[in-house]
Amino acid sequence: MARSFCFVTLFVSILTFAASTVVFAQVDPVALMEQHRAAIARGDVAGALALYTDDAVIDAPGLCAATPCVGKAAIQKELESRVAVNNRATAIKNYVSGNVVTSRFEVRNDATQKAGVERVILWAIYEMKGDKIASVYGIPERTDPQTARFLE
């Protein structure tokens, strides 16, 4: 009887540990953000869009500046516009808290070059839901001289 009790206790402990490992195992939010940026840089709109939840929101400079883009159809247009200008985003510094990444990054693209600036600096807050991007909120760093010149 004591052996059965020990075996059952051990078995339940192992199952509990395994279940808790599965629950807490999530995609690295920085890796997901970088996957998104890499997809845009290589022109893969479908690949970037697949990283978003169905009800995701982008509220950032671009097509989603005046009115946030909600849902994949609206977000697809924003991503297509980023690909059209050969957008290249490079992280300067990322800050992570749970499933949220706050990223300071630079962007180089055809629009910045056309405006006569090498790059602009932006801040973005990415919120992840499981292995998908749920929301992105972005703002330009207006204290940066090149970014300020681009925004004129």
C-alpha positions as CSV (number, residue, x, y, z in Angstrom):
1,M,0.0,0.0,0.0
2,A,2.8,2.4,0.9
3,R,4.5,1.7,-2.5
4,S,1.3,2.5,-4.3
5,F,0.9,5.7,-2.4
6,C,4.6,6.7,-3.2
7,F,4.1,5.8,-6.9
8,V,0.9,7.8,-7.2
9,T,2.4,10.8,-5.4
10,L,5.5,10.6,-7.7
11,F,3.3,10.2,-10.8
12,V,1.1,13.2,-9.9
13,S,4.2,15.3,-9.1
14,I,5.7,14.6,-12.5
15,L,2.4,15.3,-14.3
16,T,2.0,18.6,-12.4
17,F,5.6,19.6,-13.3
18,A,5.1,18.7,-16.9
19,A,1.8,20.6,-17.1
20,S,3.2,23.7,-15.5
21,T,6.2,23.6,-17.9
22,V,3.8,23.5,-20.9
23,V,1.7,26.4,-19.4
24,F,4.7,28.6,-18.8
25,A,6.5,27.8,-22.1
26,Q,5.9,30.7,-24.4
27,V,7.7,32.1,-27.4
28,D,10.4,34.6,-26.5
29,P,8.8,38.0,-27.2
30,V,12.0,39.5,-28.5
31,A,12.5,36.6,-30.9
32,L,8.9,37.0,-32.1
33,M,9.4,40.7,-32.7
34,E,12.6,40.1,-34.5
35,Q,10.9,37.4,-36.6
36,H,8.4,40.0,-37.6
37,R,11.0,42.6,-38.5
38,A,13.0,40.1,-40.5
39,A,9.9,39.1,-42.5
40,I,9.3,42.7,-43.4
41,A,13.0,43.2,-44.4
42,R,12.8,40.3,-46.8
43,G,9.5,41.4,-48.3
44,D,7.4,38.6,-46.8
45,V,4.1,40.3,-46.0
46,A,2.3,36.9,-45.6
47,G,5.0,35.7,-43.2
48,A,4.8,38.9,-41.1
49,L,1.0,38.9,-41.1
50,A,0.9,35.3,-39.9
51,L,2.6,36.4,-36.7
52,Y,-0.4,38.6,-35.7
53,T,-3.6,37.5,-33.8
54,D,-6.8,37.9,-35.8
55,D,-7.8,40.9,-33.7
56,A,-4.4,42.5,-33.5
57,V,-4.0,46.3,-33.3
58,I,-1.2,48.5,-34.8
59,D,-1.2,52.2,-33.6
60,A,2.0,53.5,-35.1
61,P,3.4,55.9,-37.7
62,G,2.4,54.9,-41.3
63,L,-1.0,54.0,-42.5
64,C,-2.1,53.3,-38.9
65,A,-1.1,56.7,-37.5
66,A,-4.4,58.6,-37.8
67,T,-6.6,55.6,-37.0
68,P,-5.2,52.4,-35.5
69,C,-5.3,49.4,-37.8
70,V,-7.4,46.7,-36.3
71,G,-7.5,43.2,-37.6
72,K,-5.4,41.4,-40.2
73,A,-7.0,43.0,-43.3
74,A,-6.0,46.5,-42.1
75,I,-2.6,45.4,-40.8
76,Q,-1.8,43.7,-44.1
77,K,-2.1,47.1,-45.9
78,E,0.4,48.6,-43.3
79,L,2.8,45.7,-43.8
80,E,2.6,46.0,-47.6
81,S,3.5,49.7,-47.3
82,R,6.5,48.9,-45.2
83,V,7.7,46.3,-47.7
84,A,7.1,48.8,-50.6
85,V,9.6,51.2,-49.1
86,N,12.2,48.5,-48.2
87,N,11.8,49.0,-44.5
88,R,14.8,47.8,-42.4
89,A,14.4,48.0,-38.6
90,T,17.3,47.4,-36.3
91,A,17.0,47.2,-32.5
92,I,19.0,49.6,-30.4
93,K,17.7,48.4,-27.1
94,N,14.9,46.1,-26.0
95,Y,13.2,46.0,-22.6
96,V,11.1,42.9,-21.7
97,S,8.5,42.5,-19.0
98,G,6.6,39.2,-19.3
99,N,4.9,39.2,-22.7
100,V,5.6,42.9,-23.5
101,V,8.6,44.2,-25.3
102,T,9.4,47.9,-25.4
103,S,11.9,48.5,-28.2
104,R,14.0,51.5,-29.2
105,F,15.0,50.9,-32.8
106,E,16.1,52.6,-36.0
107,V,14.5,52.4,-39.3
108,R,16.1,52.9,-42.7
109,N,14.0,52.8,-45.9
110,D,13.4,54.5,-49.2
111,A,11.3,57.2,-47.6
112,T,14.0,58.3,-45.1
113,Q,16.6,58.3,-47.9
114,K,14.3,60.4,-50.1
115,A,13.8,62.9,-47.2
116,G,17.6,63.2,-46.9
117,V,18.0,61.5,-43.6
118,E,19.9,58.3,-43.0
119,R,17.5,56.8,-40.5
120,V,14.8,57.6,-38.0
121,I,14.5,56.4,-34.4
122,L,11.3,55.0,-33.0
123,W,9.9,53.4,-29.9
124,A,7.4,50.6,-30.0
125,I,5.6,48.5,-27.5
126,Y,4.8,45.0,-28.6
127,E,2.3,42.9,-26.6
128,M,2.3,39.2,-27.3
129,K,-0.5,36.7,-26.8
130,G,1.0,33.2,-26.8
131,D,3.0,32.9,-30.0
132,K,1.4,35.9,-31.8
133,I,1.6,39.7,-31.8
134,A,-1.5,41.2,-30.2
135,S,-0.7,44.9,-30.4
136,V,2.0,47.3,-31.5
137,Y,2.1,50.9,-30.4
138,G,4.8,53.1,-31.8
139,I,6.0,56.6,-31.6
140,P,8.9,58.5,-33.2
141,E,11.7,59.8,-31.0
142,R,11.3,63.5,-31.8
143,T,14.4,64.5,-29.8
144,D,16.6,62.8,-32.4
145,P,17.7,65.4,-35.0
146,Q,17.3,63.1,-38.0
147,T,13.9,61.9,-36.9
148,A,12.8,65.5,-36.2
149,R,14.0,66.5,-39.7
150,F,12.1,63.5,-41.3
151,L,8.9,64.5,-39.5
152,E,9.0,68.2,-40.7
